[in-house]
Amino acid sequence: MRYLKFALAKGRLANKLLDLFENIGITMDEMRDPDTRKLIFTNEELGIEMFLAKASDVPTYVEYGAADIGVVGKDTLLEAGRKLYEVLDLGFGKCRMCVCGPAEAAELLEHGRLIRVASKYPEIARDYFYNRRHQTVEIIKLNGSVELAPIVGLSEVIVDIVETGTTLRENGLTVLDEICPLSARMVVNPVSMKMENARIRELIRRIREQLPQ
């Protein structure tokens, strides 16, 4: 039996997923050790192999078959645009991808003005404005605190993840439109889904039973 390989996004998401796996009898004790230097962890009895990766790399590992299954946020999947099967919404880390800015920027959206949009997620922003709003915009890629962009005049609006909205309110910004809800998703390599269909479907069934209805 070949290993069923998992790529997990590092951080809180991986910890929650390990809790979920333990509930269905899949243990990876070494992954819990904060001092471990290992990169790949195995459960020989179950034929499962797991590794941690930067969230933005998880879709790549899965698309190219280095992992059969990946778990990562929906925002990362949308931005990456990889050819994967999204098989399960795990419900972890729920938040929203939104267009935000000062309240007066709402008028610019309503009238389809040419505006600048700052975002860590340029592909999501581009798809939203060009394909859903049919509005021509200039998209500026940022890596840091995008809330700063409209405050200093770099852009009129931003596209970013909103969890509680506290940071927006503290900086005089508001949600102008919601693009989509976000949460952790399980994705599968298309070839793996064919080759290991029974094992993967059984795993999905057991995990789904653990999720809140």
N, C-alpha and C positions, 0 to 999 in steps of 0.2 A: 504494500500500500504506500503510495507516494504521499509526501507531506502536503497538507492543505496549508497554503501560506497566506498569512495575514500581514498587512501593513497598517499600523495604527498611528494616528496623529499624536505626537507627543503632548504631554500635559494633562490637564483635568479630564479631557475626553478619554484618553487611554485608561486613566484610573477608573472612571465610571464603567468603561467597557470591561475591564478586568473583573469588577464586581459582578457585572451581568454574566460574564462567562463562568465565574465560580458558581453562580446559582444554577447553572445547567451542567455542572461537573467538569468544566474545563479549567484547570489550574495552571498558572505560570508563576510560581512563587518567586523565582529569580528576578522577574520583571518588577517586583515590588521593592527590591533592594536598591536604595538610592545611590549606593556606592559601587554598584556593579559596572564593569567596563565591557561587558558582553554586548554584542550588537544583535545577535539572533538567539531566540529562546525557543526551546522545543519541548513538547510533551510527546515522548516516544510512544507511550501506550495508546494515545489517541491519533497519532500521526499528524500532529499539528505543529506548525512553525510560525512564530510571530517575530516581527521587528518593529521598532519605533522609527518614525521618520518625521521630518518637518512636514507640517500639514500641506503646504503647497506642492510637495513632492509625492504625496500619496497617490493622487490620480495617475501620475506618470508611472509609478511602480506597477500599478494595476493594469493600465492600458498595455504596457509592454510585456506583461506576463511574469514579471519578477515576483509579484504577489497575485494570488487568485482572488483575494477579497481585501477590500480596504474600508476603513471607517474614517470619515472626515466630514467637516461642516459643508452644508449645501452651498455656502458662499464660495468655498474653494472649488467645488465642482463646477459651478457656473462660470467662474473666472477661467478655469483651466480648459473647459470645453473638450474634454477627452471622450473617446468612444467607449463608454462603459454601460453596464446594466445597473441602474439604481433599483435595489430590491427591497429596501426597508428604511423607513423613517424611525430612528431610535428615540426621537423626542428629547434628546439631551440638548442643553444649551440653546433653548428656544429664544429667538430674537427676530429682528426684521431688517431687511435691506431697504433703506429709505433715501429719498431725495430730501435734503435739509438745507435750510438757509434762513436768513432774516425773513420775517413775515411779509415784508414788501416784495420779496422775490417771487411770491406766488403769481403776481401779475405778469412777470416775465415768462413764466411757464404757460399761463393761460393764453397768451398772445403769440406763443411760438417764436419768441425773439432769439436772435443769435447770442448765446451766452457762453461763458466759460464754466466748466464743471470740473471740480477737483475731486479725485478719488484714489483710494488704494486699489480700486477694482475697475480699471478702465474698460475691460470687456463687458462687464455687467452694465456699466454706465452707457457704453456705446449701444448695446443692444436695446436698452430701455428707451433712450432718446431717439435713436434712428428707426427702430422697428416698431415700437409701441406708440411713441408720441409723434413720430415722423417730424422731429424737430432737429435742425442742424445746430450742433454745438461744438465748441472746442474743448476737448478733454485733456486735462492736465493730470499726469500721474504723480502722486505723492506717496511717500512711505511712512511719514510721521503722523502727527495729529492734524487730520484734515480739517477739523473745526476752525483752525486758524485761518484757512484760506479766504473765506468770505469776510472775516473780521479785518484782515489787512488789505483786502481789495484784490487778491489774486484771482478769485472766482466769484461768481454770483451765488452759486449753490454748490453743494457737495453731494456725493453718493457714498453712504457709509452704513455700517451696522449700527442699529439702535437697540439697546437692551432696555434701559429704564428711561432714557431721555434726560437724565440729570445733567450730564455734561453739556448737552445742547442748551438747556434752559439757563445754566450758569453763564453761558457765553452769548446769550441773546439770540439763540437760533431756535428753530422749530421744525417739526416734520411737515414737509409740504406735500409729500406723496409717498405711499408705500409701494415698493417694487415687488417684494415677495417675502413670505415668511421663511425663516431659516432654522435649521436644527441639524443634528448629526445624522448622517445617512450611511448606509452600508451599500457598497458598490462591488460589482463582480466583473471580472474579465470575461468577455463573451466566449472565448475559446474554453476557458475553465468551466463556464456554465454548461457547456456541452459535454466536456470530458468528465466532469465530476458532479453531474447534475443531481444524482441521488443524495450524495453527501451534503452538498450545498443547500439543497431544498430542505433536508432534514434539520440542518443547523438553523436555517431561517425560521422554520416552524417552531423549534424549541426556544429561540430567542423571542419570537413574537409572543409566545405564551407568557413571557416574563414582563412584557411591557404593559403599562396602564392602558386600559381599554377606553 
